[in-house]
Each structure stands twice: as C-alpha cells, then as structure tokens.
Amino acid sequence: MSEGLLEYFMSRQDALVGEINELVAIETPSHYLEGSLRIVKLLASKFREVADSVEIERADGAGSHIIARAGIDLDTSPTLILGHTDTVHPLGTIDRNPIRIEDSRLFGPGVFDMKGNIPLVLEALRYLSAVKIERPITVLLSCDEETGSATGRDLVEREAARSARCLVLEPSAAGAVKTSRKGTGVYCLEATGVPAHAGLEPERGANAVAELARQVDSIHAVADRNVGTTVNVTTFSGGTTTNVIPAFAACEIDVRFSNAAEGDRVEAELAALSAKDPRVKLELKGRINRPPLEETDDVMALYERARAAALGLGFELDHTQVGGASDGNFVAALGIPVLDGLGITGDGAHTLDEYIEIEDIPRRAALLTKLLIEE
C-alpha cells in the first residue's frame, strides 16, 4: 500500500504545485480581512469538491477561520488537523518574492509557513474519497495564528476537546517533525517616574528610562538556559523630548519555556521586580501566550507511528524540539496527543527567501494520508 500511495502522489505533484500557487497568490497578512475572506472562499469551494458529505463552518475573527469536517456520521472521535491561512508578510511582498521555481524549490511569501501544506490535507481527503475510505476528520485553518491566535484559540480548544489526536501541518524543521515546542510569554514592563526640566532642575525628576535600563540585567537573569528557558528584552522606548527628564519608559519581553512550571516561575519573578528608585513605579503587563507542547509518552507514541509510516514510504522521519510555538500548543495543554511539523521540508520562514522542496511534496502528502488511514 505504501509504495502505491507514494507513486499516486508523485503523479499528483504538478497538480499540488498548482494548488499551492493558487493559495500563495492570495496575500493574507494577519488581520487583512479582504485577503482572508478571499482565501477562505476558495478553500471552502475546494473542500466541498472533495465530497458532498464534507461540512463547512466559517467563524469570524481577525479575518475568517474555516473548519471542514469529514466523516461526521461516524461514531468515533475525529483526528484534528491544524493549520493557518495567515502569513507574517505585508501586502506587496509577492512582488519582492514572486512565485517561482528555482533548483527544484518553490518560492513565494508564506509557501513554507504554511500555505504549501494546506493542499496536503485537501489531497489526502480527495484520496480517501476516491478509494471510499471514511475517517472522522476535522480540519481547522485559523486566520490569526501568526499574531498569537487571539480569535482562533477558542475554536482550536473547542475542536481539540472533541478529538482523539491532533496533526499539525506547520512546516517541518529540516525534515523533522516537532514532538516538543516551547511555551511563549509576551510581556511589557512599564516604568512611570516624575518629569522635570533636564537643565534647570533635573534632581526633581525620577528618570523612568534610567530605572528601566537598570532593570534589563535583572530581566535577563530570570532566564535559565540549562532547562531551555529564555527571557529577552526585545524593544525599549521612553521619553518625550531631549530637555525633559523622562516620566515614562517601557520594554517588551519575550519569554520561552519548556514546561508549565518554568512559565509560572518566570512570570512570578518578572512580577516581583522592584524599582531601585522608590519614586519610580514598575508595572508588568502581558501573560503567557501559549502553553508548552511537552514531549509526553502519548506524543512519542504518535511520533513512532509516523516514523514507521515514513519508513514504509521509503524515508526517515526524525523528531526535534523547537522554540517557536503553534496552535498545537493549545491542544497539548488539554492532554490531547499532538504531532507538529508535518509540513513540507523547506526553509526561510518569515523571510524573502522562503521556499519548499518540490520533491518532498508527494512524500508529505503520502505520510499524512497514511496516518489518516491507519488511525
């Protein structure tokens, strides 16, 4: 079955490339409503063409989320397949990184992260329909994953709670799937001091910029690289003009952690920071944005199934941990086994050099299909 499956998807490679190009051609930066509505309209049509029984749900958010359900009459919990339609690239990026093929690589904004992977699930559903294999499958493609899933998270958690397992079509890490992802926290530390004339009476002021600058080393000291926890000040701003002691300053803090306990520790230590100058008030804003996807026994059992399936298709499938988060983190926090990074091999995520390896497209389509057949 494996050999025939791979040959089938190799014969479909050109069609898959064409479908990927269709999606990449619609620019969909996060929160760009027009692009989001266009791509969801196209995808809804494609999902309906797969089979009459596919049920479509659309939900408004920072654009439009789309959910497609197959095998809805089957009395078993579905496999949840996650992806997203939004990209980090601003409008007009396609003019700077046009869709093209160079050295067996397909380039274009969002092709690697992660529009190139959406046709994989469409093609898997087409195959299952053609060979008349029914499986309960829910596909959720959110529209604001790249900006933290503010409107998508509730949908992800709702569908996850109904599911037996979750397969995430985020891009692979150099060909490897992701069995662990760090959790993320996004914070802003604000300092409020006292303004004063910088030349006439600076001593009457309490310098918010100076106070916050003194806090940077303390913030970075919260990190613990021995357990994979990183804490970094990423932006810093303050003051109003050159002749005024600044009364306000703020810095943004990026936090990454491998387990929930570390996330709680970091948040508590950041909240406990105290000003050296008692006239300056510190206030921490923000929260843990995504919980970690931890490498549990259930996750590794799902990986071993995928590794065996890949071997049957003639290739090795490694696994790894990465620092970036995805919507799969929300699913993992509910105790549902998650296998992330099932997408096509490539590189250049979030850059103008983003691409996927064309020869990997049939392998990934075959792998996803085999995992769905052998649920």
Long-range contacts (C-beta under 8 A, 24 or more apart in sequence): 1-370, 2-309, 2-312, 2-313, 2-314, 2-366, 2-370, 3-314, 5-127, 5-313, 5-366, 5-369, 5-370, 6-313, 6-314, 6-362, 6-363, 6-366, 8-127, 8-366, 9-123, 9-127, 9-361, 9-362, 9-363, 9-365, 9-366, 9-369, 10-362, 12-123, 12-362, 12-365, 13-358, 13-361, 13-362, 16-119, 16-120, 16-123, 16-361, 16-362, 16-365, 17-101, 17-106, 17-358, 17-361, 19-46, 19-119, 19-122, 19-123, 20-106, 20-111, 20-115, 20-116, 20-119, 20-356, 20-361, 21-99, 21-106, 21-108, 23-85, 23-115, 23-116, 23-118, 23-119, 24-94, 24-99, 24-108, 24-109, 24-110, 24-111, 24-115, 24-116, 25-94, 25-99, 25-108, 27-87, 27-89, 27-91, 27-92, 27-93, 27-94, 27-109, 28-63, 28-85, 28-86, 28-87, 28-110, 28-143, 29-86, 29-87, 29-88, 29-89, 29-90, 29-91, 30-62, 30-63, 30-86, 30-87, 30-88, 30-143, 30-144, 30-145, 30-146, 30-147, 31-62, 31-63, 31-86, 31-144, 31-147, 32-63, 32-86, 32-91, 33-63, 33-64, 35-63, 35-91, 36-62, 36-63, 36-64, 36-85, 36-86, 36-143, 37-63, 37-64, 39-85, 40-64, 40-65, 40-66, 40-85, 40-141, 40-143, 43-68, 43-85, 43-118, 43-141, 44-68, 46-122, 47-122, 47-125, 47-139, 50-122, 50-125, 50-126, 50-129, 51-125, 51-129, 54-125, 59-155, 60-151, 61-142, 61-143, 61-144, 61-150, 61-151, 61-152, 61-155, 62-86, 62-143, 62-144, 62-147, 62-150, 62-151, 63-143, 63-144, 64-143, 65-140, 65-141, 65-142, 65-143, 65-151, 65-152, 65-155, 66-140, 66-141, 67-138, 67-139, 67-140, 67-141, 67-155, 67-159, 68-138, 68-139, 69-137, 69-138, 69-139, 70-125, 70-128, 70-134, 70-135, 70-136, 70-137, 70-139, 71-134, 71-135, 71-136, 71-137, 72-136, 74-134, 74-135, 74-136, 76-136, 76-164, 77-136, 77-162, 77-163, 77-164, 78-135, 78-136, 78-137, 78-138, 78-162, 78-163, 78-164, 79-135, 79-136, 79-137, 79-138, 79-163, 79-164, 79-165, 79-166, 79-167, 79-371, 79-372, 79-375, 80-138, 80-140, 80-159, 80-160, 80-162, 80-163, 80-165, 80-166, 80-167, 80-331, 80-336, 81-121, 81-137, 81-138, 81-139, 81-140, 81-166, 81-167, 81-168, 81-169, 81-368, 82-140, 82-141, 82-142, 82-156, 82-166, 82-167, 82-168, 82-169, 82-326, 82-327, 82-328, 82-331, 83-114, 83-117, 83-118, 83-121, 83-139, 83-140, 83-141, 83-142, 83-168, 83-169, 83-170, 84-114, 84-141, 84-142, 84-143, 84-144, 84-145, 84-146, 84-152, 84-327, 85-115, 85-118, 85-141, 85-142, 85-143, 86-142, 86-143, 86-144, 86-145, 86-146, 86-147, 87-113, 87-115, 87-146, 88-113, 88-146, 88-350, 89-350, 93-352, 96-352, 97-352, 97-353, 97-354, 101-358, 102-355, 104-357, 104-358, 104-359, 105-346, 105-355, 105-356, 105-357, 105-358, 106-355, 106-356, 106-358, 107-353, 107-354, 107-355, 108-354, 108-355, 109-352, 109-354, 110-354, 111-346, 111-354, 111-355, 111-356, 112-171, 112-343, 112-344, 112-346, 112-347, 112-348, 112-349, 112-354, 112-355, 112-356, 113-170, 113-171, 113-349, 113-350, 113-354, 114-169, 114-170, 114-171, 114-343, 116-171, 116-343, 116-344, 116-346, 116-356, 116-361, 117-169, 117-170, 117-171, 117-342, 117-343, 117-344, 117-364, 118-169, 120-169, 120-343, 120-344, 120-361, 120-364, 120-365, 120-368, 121-169, 121-368, 123-365, 123-369, 124-365, 124-368, 124-369, 124-372, 127-369, 128-369, 128-372, 128-373, 133-373, 135-372, 135-373, 135-375, 137-372, 138-162, 138-163, 142-327, 145-326, 145-327, 148-186, 148-289, 148-290, 149-290, 149-327, 149-330, 152-327, 153-327, 153-330, 156-327, 156-330, 156-331, 157-330, 157-331, 157-334, 160-330, 160-331, 160-334, 160-336, 161-334, 161-336, 163-331, 163-336, 164-336, 164-375, 165-302, 165-336, 165-337, 165-338, 165-339, 165-375, 166-328, 166-331, 166-332, 166-336, 166-337, 166-338, 166-339, 167-338, 167-339, 167-342, 167-368, 167-371, 168-326, 168-327, 168-328, 168-338, 168-339, 168-340, 168-341, 168-342, 169-342, 169-343, 169-368, 170-326, 170-328, 170-340, 170-341, 170-342, 170-343, 171-341, 171-343, 171-344, 171-345, 171-346, 171-349, 171-356, 172-341, 172-342, 172-343, 172-344, 172-345, 172-346, 172-364, 173-320, 173-322, 173-341, 174-320, 174-345, 174-347, 175-317, 175-318, 175-345, 175-360, 176-317, 176-318, 176-319, 176-320, 176-341, 177-303, 177-306, 177-317, 177-318, 177-319, 177-320, 177-339, 177-340, 177-341, 177-342, 178-293, 178-319, 178-320, 178-321, 178-322, 178-328, 178-339, 178-340, 178-341, 179-295, 179-299, 179-300, 179-303, 179-319, 179-320, 179-321, 179-339, 179-340, 180-258, 180-292, 180-293, 180-294, 180-295, 180-299, 180-320, 180-321, 180-322, 181-292, 181-293, 181-321, 181-322, 181-323, 181-324, 181-325, 181-326, 181-328, 181-329, 181-332, 181-340, 182-228, 182-256, 182-257, 182-258, 182-292, 182-321, 182-322, 182-323, 182-324, 182-325, 183-256, 183-257, 183-258, 183-259, 183-260, 183-263, 183-288, 183-289, 183-290, 183-291, 183-292, 183-293, 183-325, 183-329, 184-254, 184-255, 184-256, 184-288, 184-289, 184-290, 184-325, 184-329, 185-253, 185-254, 185-255, 185-256, 185-257, 185-263, 185-266, 185-267, 185-286, 185-287, 185-288, 185-289, 186-252, 186-253, 186-254, 186-255, 186-286, 186-287, 186-289, 187-252, 187-253, 187-255, 187-267, 187-270, 187-284, 187-285, 187-286, 187-287, 188-250, 188-251, 188-252, 188-253, 188-284, 188-285, 188-286, 189-215, 189-219, 189-250, 189-251, 189-253, 189-270, 189-273, 189-282, 189-283, 189-284, 189-285, 190-248, 190-249, 190-250, 190-282, 190-283, 190-284, 190-285, 191-215, 191-238, 191-248, 191-249, 191-250, 191-275, 191-280, 191-281, 191-282, 192-247, 192-248, 192-280, 192-281, 192-283, 193-245, 193-246, 193-247, 193-248, 193-249, 193-277, 193-279, 193-280, 193-281, 194-245, 194-247, 194-279, 194-280, 195-240, 195-244, 195-245, 195-246, 195-247, 196-244, 196-245, 197-243, 197-244, 197-245, 198-242, 198-243, 198-244, 198-245, 199-243, 202-245, 204-245, 205-245, 205-247, 206-245, 206-247, 206-277, 206-279, 206-280, 207-245, 207-246, 207-277, 207-280, 208-238, 208-239, 208-246, 208-247, 208-248, 208-249, 208-280, 209-238, 209-239, 209-246, 209-249, 210-277, 211-249, 211-275, 211-276, 211-277, 211-280, 211-282, 212-236, 212-238, 212-249, 212-250, 212-251, 214-276, 215-251, 215-273, 215-275, 215-282, 216-251, 218-273, 219-251, 219-253, 219-270, 219-273, 222-266, 222-269, 222-270, 224-262, 227-258, 227-259, 227-262, 228-256, 228-257, 228-258, 228-262, 228-321, 229-255, 229-256, 229-257, 229-258, 229-262, 229-266, 230-254, 230-255, 230-256, 230-257, 230-323, 231-255, 231-266, 231-270, 253-286, 255-288, 256-323, 257-292, 258-292, 258-294, 258-321, 259-292, 259-294, 260-291, 260-292, 260-294, 263-288, 263-291, 263-292, 289-325, 290-325, 290-326, 290-329, 290-330, 291-329, 291-330, 291-332, 291-333, 292-329, 292-332, 293-325, 293-326, 293-328, 293-329, 293-331, 293-332, 293-338, 293-340, 294-332, 295-321, 296-332, 296-337, 298-337, 299-332, 299-337, 299-338, 299-339, 301-337, 302-337, 302-338, 302-339, 303-339, 305-371, 305-374, 306-339, 306-342, 306-367, 306-371, 309-367, 309-370, 309-371, 309-374, 310-363, 310-367, 312-370, 313-363, 313-366, 313-367, 313-370, 315-363, 317-367, 342-367, 342-368
